[in-house]
Amino acid sequence: MEKQGKKKTTIYKTDNGCVLSDAGCTVIQLEFGNLFLRFDLKGLESFKECIDALDLERYEIANEQKPYHRKIFVALQPTGVTMAFHREEVMELRKLVSSAKAILMLKKLSHEAVNYPKN
């Protein structure tokens, strides 16, 4: 059983993924396909910037002759983990992360306002 206040709620969903968070937005979980990533709000913002900055056409052209099924690669440094995507997956992931980030910012502000000390 989860502790009070640590319950996760679904923030945003797409066909292949979802973002969950606790009430204070201190732990954010992103599930997309077979990926499961955990962030704080700052980490999610960094991940969003990384995904948004991908030049999809450049990756597809550069990796066109490679034997890999997916042609767009995202390395998670310094972990040594590299994620591989199709263009459509990146577009869906961008939508998921962007929408979730906007909702999380509102949720965090709302949580802070409700818990603001009253003097």
Buried (B, 14 or more C-beta within 10 A) or exposed (E): EEEEEEEBEEBBBBEBBBBBBBBBBEBBBBBBEEEEBEBEBEEBBEBBEBBEEBEBEEBBEEBEEEEEEBBBBBEEEEEEEEBBBBBEBBEBBBEBBBBBBEBBEEBBEEBEEEEEEEE
